[in-house]
Amino acid sequence: MPRVVSVPPLVLWTGLPPDEGEGHAAVIHRCHARLVWHRHPWPVERLRLLARVAGWPVRALVLTWNRTRTIGPAVRRRTGKPLWRQAFEQYGLALRHSIPPKAYYHLRLYESDHRSRAGEYLLRFEREALFEFLNEGRKTKRVSNKLLFWERCRERGLPTAPVWRVIRDGAVVRSDDGRDSLPRADLVLKPARGCGGREISRWDHRGGDAYRNVVSGVDLSGDALLERLYGRSRGRDWLVQPRLLNHPELVDLSTGALCTVRVGTCLDEAGRPEVYAAAFRMPVRSPVVDNFHKGGLASPVDLKTGELGPAIALKDTGDWHVAHPASGARIAGRRLPLWTDVLELVSRAHRVFRQAVVIGWDVGILADGPVLVEANVGPDVNVFQRCTGEPLGSARFGELVAFHIRRLLDGAEDLSA
């Protein structure tokens, strides 16, 4: 369910469908507010919703105070903007656009050129309801479930990360070689459903029947590691996959984990997949995952050339990095290998998984070509807006989402005023 605390109070009361003359971002914001209202149909729910909306100015004031106190000094040192001014701008944006104070720093709205376009940014709390609405009635389980995704990719000949074992309810229910024991190789273990790199672990083969967790340093035998997986598999699937290695040209941009390109595709006005943005993600400390929300860096990718720009972290006071902070390898200006192959792969994949309107692809670039690691039907909007500084609401993505919203609202009686 969407986070009702951030519903824009003014938009909530319009009761009007998106206007043809509105900007794309305004259509998206208005649609989100209406979705939240209509998805809380019971009187008690709506009273609670209205109470949360009415309390937003007070909550925003508290959040403004906390963010200014903890993050503001670093921004003041870098930009010279006094704390009172930062607080004033944060609170004004919270009241006018329902932008949480945290996003003021994430999106660098303390910079005047960004702040002047504040209403064009898409906010993280909006994505859940919006993508559910865009995919309403569509069967997207094959995209979001890693096991079903892998099966479909294999059926359609799409290169993807292999799955060596599937473990469910304390047993190996699928094995690529007919054995229950773990392969004697470096392994990546992950739940079939999950996001943000949570619960993913890497176990390196130490010879014989020994494996070591690269984060904790714990050593286990193959049988002991398998028993641990059995215990975690009650009611859900766990996947055993090989550790994938970066393309030789990308090794110096990693601390051991696979770097991935997050590539966003959206069906265009004719129902064809269109790439709207891409960001290259690099781990800084983790030897397991490169996720932006796990401390990694993200660099914008030029869609035509595959050239990287300076990278940035999600953290509020992050600086731009022209070189990798761990290895010193240059980031800005270098081109990703096999970039044309990456674009061709995600376009071909979206034609296979066209039941989803918007998909965020995680693509690994290996020595022998790109592979699909996973796909997301509710992709994060922060990674693109944070590393480019450009709002998605006024970009091609906003245009496409607004198009699909209008198309769906024409026949969506449950959203009519």
N, C-alpha and C positions, 0 to 999 in steps of 0.2 A: 504494500500500500504506500502511496506517495507520502512524503513528509509534509503534513498539512501545515506545520508551523511556518513554512515559507511561501504559502499561497499569497500572491499579491492582492491586498485588500481591495484596491480599486477595480482591478480586472474581474474579481470574483462577482461583483454586483452588476456587471454589464448585461449578462444574460443574452448577449448577442453573438451570432456566429462571426467568424473572421471576416473582415471587410476586404473587398477586392483591392482597395487602395492602400491597405496597410503594408508596411514592410514585412519581409519574411520573418524576422525575429519576433515582431509583434504578434504575428499569426501563431507562432509556436508558443510564446508565453501565454497568450490568451487561451489557446487550446489546453495547455497544461492546467490552468486554473479551473477551466470548465470540467476537465476530466476529474480533478480532485473533488469538486463539488458533486458531480453526478455519481461518483463512486462511493459517496457517503450518503445513501438515500434515506436512512432512518432518522427520525426527528432528533433522537438523542445524539447520534453521530454528528448531525449538522450543528446542533447546539455546541458540541465540543469543538467542532471545526471553527465556528464563529468566535468562540472564546479564545482559541489559539490565535486566530487572526487578529482579534482585538488586543491580545497581549503581545503581539509582535513588536510594537514600538518599545515596550519595556524590555523585552528579551533582547532586542537589537541594541538597546543602550548598554545592557550588561555585557554583551558580546563585544561591543565596540570598546568598552573600557578594558576588558581582558586582553583583546588583541593589540590594542595600542600600547598597553603596559608591557607586554611580552615581546612584541615584534617591532613596535614603532621605533625604539631607539636605534636598531640596526638600520632601518630605512632612513632615519634622520641623519645618521652618520654618512650614508652613501649618497643621499639626495639633498640634504640640507633642509628638508621639509620638517617644520616643527610638529611636535606631538599633537598640539591642539588642532592644527590644520588637518592632520591625518584623521583624527577622531571626528571632526566636523564632516569631512568628506565621506567617511565610512557610514556615519549615521544617515546622512542625506541619501546615499545610494541604497541603504537598507529600507528607508521609507518610500523612496520613489520607485525603485526597481526590485525590491525584495532581495537584494544581493547581500548574502551573509558577509559580515566583516572579514571572515577568513578569506573569502574570495577576493576581497579588496586587495589583499597581498598576493594571493595566488595568481591573479590576473594582472597584477601590477597596475591597478587602477589609481595608484598614487601618482602615476605619470599622466600628464594632462592629455596627451593624444589618445591614450587608452580610455581614460575617464570620459572623454567626450563621446565615446562610442559604447558606453556602459550597457545601454539597453540592447545592444546587438550581440552580446555574449550569451551563450547558452550555459545554464547553470547545472551543476552536477545533480542536484535533487530533482531536476525536471526529467531526466532521461528515463527513469523507470516507467512512469506512467505514459510518457510519449511513445516509447518503443513498444510497450504493450499494446497501445492503441494502434500504432502502425501495423503491427503484426496480428491484430485481432482476427481470430478465425483461421489463422495460418498455423500449420503444424511445424513449429520451430524446434521441437525436441531434438531432432537429428543434428541440429546445429549446436545447441548448448550442451548436450551430453557428449563428453569426450569419446566414450566408447562407440555410441551410435554414429558420431561424426567420423571416427576412424573407419568404421565398417562401410559407410557410404562412400568415403574417399577411395577405399580399396576397390569397391564395386565399380566405380567410375574411372579408375585409373589415375586418380589425383595423387601426386607424391605427398606423403605425410609421414610423421614420426611413427615407426613401427610399434606395435603392441605385442610384447612377448608373452605376457601372462595377464589373465583377468581373474581376480580373486573376489569371491562373493560369499558371504555367510560362512566363513571359515573353511573355504575349499577353493582349489583352482578349478574354475569352470571353463576356462579356455586356455590352450597352450599352443604356441606356434610350432613346437616340435614334439608335442605329445607327452612331454615330461612335466611333472609337478615341481621338481626342484628348480631353484633359481638359476638362470644362466650365469656362467662364470665370466662376467664382464662388468664394466661400470654401469650402474643402474640408476634410473630416475623413477621414483615412486610417487604416484599422485592419485587423488580420488577422481572418479569419472565425472563428478559434478563439483564444481568449485571455481573460484575466480580470485584474482589478485595475488596468485602465487602462494595462497595459504595451503598448508599441510604438504607441500611438495618437498621431498627430500632427495638427496643424492648420496648413493653408497658406492664407493669405489672398490673394485675387486682388488684384494691384497694378496692374491695367490691362494691356490688350494680352495678351501671352502670358507675363506675369511673375507669379510666386507667391513669397510669403515665409513661411518657417517662423516662427511667432509666438514660439517659445521661443528658438531659436538665432539668429534674424535672417538666416539664409541665404536668398539670393534664387536662384531657379532658373526657367528657362523651362519651359513646359508639357512640351516634349519631354524635357528633362533630368529633370524630376520623374517623368515616365512611365518613363523608362529606369531610374531608381532603384527604382521599384516593380517593374519587370520583374525586376530582380536579386534582389529579396526574395521573389519569388513562386514560387521553385522548390519544388515539392512542397506548396504551400499556397495558399489563396485570400486575396487582399487585396480589401477593399471600398473604393470611393470614394463618399463620402456628402457631402451638403451640410452646412454648419455650421448647426445649429439654434439659434434665438434664443429666449431666455427670454420668458415672458409679461411684459408691461410692468410688472406689479406685483411682479415678482421680479428685475428688472434690478439693483437696488441690493444684492442679496444675492450677486452674482457678480463675479468678477474677469475675466470674459470667456468662461468655459466655461459649458456648459449645466448648470444645476442639475437634479438628478433626485431623485425620491422613490423610495427603496427600499421597496417594499411586499411583505410576505410573505404568501403564501396557502398553505393546506394543505387537502387533501381532508378533509372531516369524516367522522363515523361513517356517514353515508349516501352518501358519495362526492361531496358537493357542495363547491365551493370556498368557503373561509372565510378572510377576511382576519384575520391574527393580530397584526400589528404593522406600523408604518410609521415611517420616519425620512427627514427631508429633508436632503439633502447639498448643501453649498455649498463651492466652492473658496475658498481664502484667498490663494494666490499663483499657482496655475496658471491660464493662459488656455485650457487644453485639457481637463482632466478635473477632476471634483469628488470623486474617490474618497477614502474615509475613510483608506485606507492610503497615499494620496499626499499627506497633509497637509491634507486638507479637514476641514470641520466637519460634524457630524451633529446634528440637532435632533429630538427625539421629536415625533410628530404624533398629536394626539388623533383617534382613528378616527371619532368621531361628528361632530366639528366641523371638523377640518382645522387646528386651532390649533397653533402651534409652541410648544415649550418652550425653555428656554435650551439653547444648543448647546455641544458639547464636541468636542475633537480626540481622536484615538486616543493621542497621545503620553502617556506615563506620568504626567507631572506637569501635564497640561493643566488649565486653569481653565475654569469655566463662562462662556459669553458670552451676554449678553442682547442685545448688538449685534454686528454684523459687524466684526471687527477691522480690515478694510481700508477699508470704506466708512462705518462708523459707523451704518449702517442698523439699525433695531431688528429683532431676531429674535423674542424671546419675546413671545407675546401676539398676533402677527399671524396671520391665517388664510390658508391657501393658496387661491388662486383655483381654481374648477372642481373642488373636492374631490370632490363627489358623482360627477362624471364620471370621475375617476380610479378611484374604488372600483368603479364599474360596468364600467370598461374591464378592470381586472385580473381581475374575477370572470368576465367574458365570455371573456377570453383563457385562463384556466385551464380553462374548459369545453372549449376547443378543444385545449389541450395537456394533457389530463387523464391522459396516460400518465405524467406525473411527479406524485408524491404531494405534494412540497413544491417551491415555486418562489419565487425572489426576483426580483421585477420591478423594472426600472429604468424609471421613467416620467418623461418630460419634459413640462412644462406649457408649452405654447406659446400664442400669442395666439388661435389658432383651435381650441384644445382640446388634451387630453393625447395623447401618442403613446408607444408602446412603443419603448424604445431597445434593450433586450435582456432576456434572461431567464436565470436561473441555477438549475440543478437541485441545486447544492450550496451554497446561499446562506450567507454569513457570519453567524455568530450574535453576533459581537462588537458589530456596529454597533447592534443593538437593546439589548443588555444594557449596553453602555457609556453610551449616551445616556439611558437610562431608569433605570439602576441596579437594575432588577428582573430577577431570574433567569428565564430562559425555561423552565427545567425544571419549575417549579411553576405556570407560567402556562397559558393555554389551549393554546399551542403544545406544551408538554410533555405535556399530556393527550392531544392528538391523535397525537403521535409515539408515545407509549406504547401507545395503542390500536392503531396500525398495526403496531407491533412484536409485540404479543401476537397479533394476527390472523395475521401472517406466520409466527410461530414455531409456531403450531398445526399448520402444514403443512410446515415447513422441516426435513426430516429431517437435513440436513447440519449443523444447529446443535443437534441433540439431544445431551444429555449422554452 
